[in-house]
């Protein structure tokens, strides 16, 4: 048992990844004590948060032990079993977001059913249990068909864009519970980050564009360039409506497709999100501070941008395990660049950090962010 004695409200975060890690600086400023449930003490947040408990988020007893003494329990991932979240709440613990809301970020079929019921624009979709089901769906909506894992997929994992019955068979061979969606011919991908508190206050950050490569977000452009102001306002209204209708407490990230016919909602996440990392320097209130405020039912902070343009670029691991020796060039070349390293072992393709650049000209700011990322990962200049 830890002998650590908190002096402020305790927010317990189930999960000890980079989202929990980046919640520590605003927690310090707010006088909030963080506690994290980690799989082991080598995890990202466990390296910097004093009150780290080691346990299994899939074990209800571990979750109950972790929740003791917490003013509120929240999450940095969606993988905690829904029935365990309900059991914690039934035991009297404050869990935000609650199971009834979070299940919509855990189960894509439940999410599609609910969003369709409240008239949120979504792709055509269906539950499928066989290749014949998919063939019937394709007969109605055409090929390709997008198959998604109902639970557990992220960063492009658990998604199959199938153009033939043979590719459908490969997806079913994984043994994963699947659902089918019509392929959306989108022009670009957008994301809206909103926050909602238990007493119903809500705020929305500006709409951003997310740039994807191989199913992984590599850049976030804030605000989304050349987006019609009315369409941006519509995207924010959709996200706030979802937060209210689903009873979200904390942050909600709504990923959308911009199509020739309008906006279509793709995915939901109920926690700080990669599309909001730019807010650390680029907004008056970062998404991490906002989430803490929301789950503690404090007044929400201003989402106003601190610069005309902000670009966040993800730092993916390459073949060089030691990036610290490359900091000197990056920081000297551009004193305005902001570098965030997640304290993770470097592996090719793994998200190990991000860089943020701020300014007034999108092309210039984007080039600065790209230069930093390319040099850090390859040692080459752009």
Secondary structure, DSSP 4 states (H G I P E B T S, - for coil): ------SS-EEEEE--SHHHHHTHHHHHHHTPEEEEEESSTTSTGGGT-SEEEE--TT-HHHHHHHHTT-SEEEESSS-S-HHHHHHHHHTT--BSS-HHHHHHHH-HHHHHHHHHHTT--B--EEEE-SHHHHHHHHHHH-S-EEEEESSS--TTTTEEEESSHHHHHHHHTTT--EEEEE----SEEEEEEEEE-TT--EEEPPPEEEEEETTEEEEEEESPTT--HHHHHHHHHHHHHHHHHHT--EEEEEEEEEETTEEEEEEEESS--GGGTTHHHHBSS-HHHHHHHHHTTPPPPP--BSSSEEEEEEEE--S-S--GGGHHHHHHH-TT-EEEE------TT-EEEEEEEEES-HHHHHHHHHHHHHHHHHS---
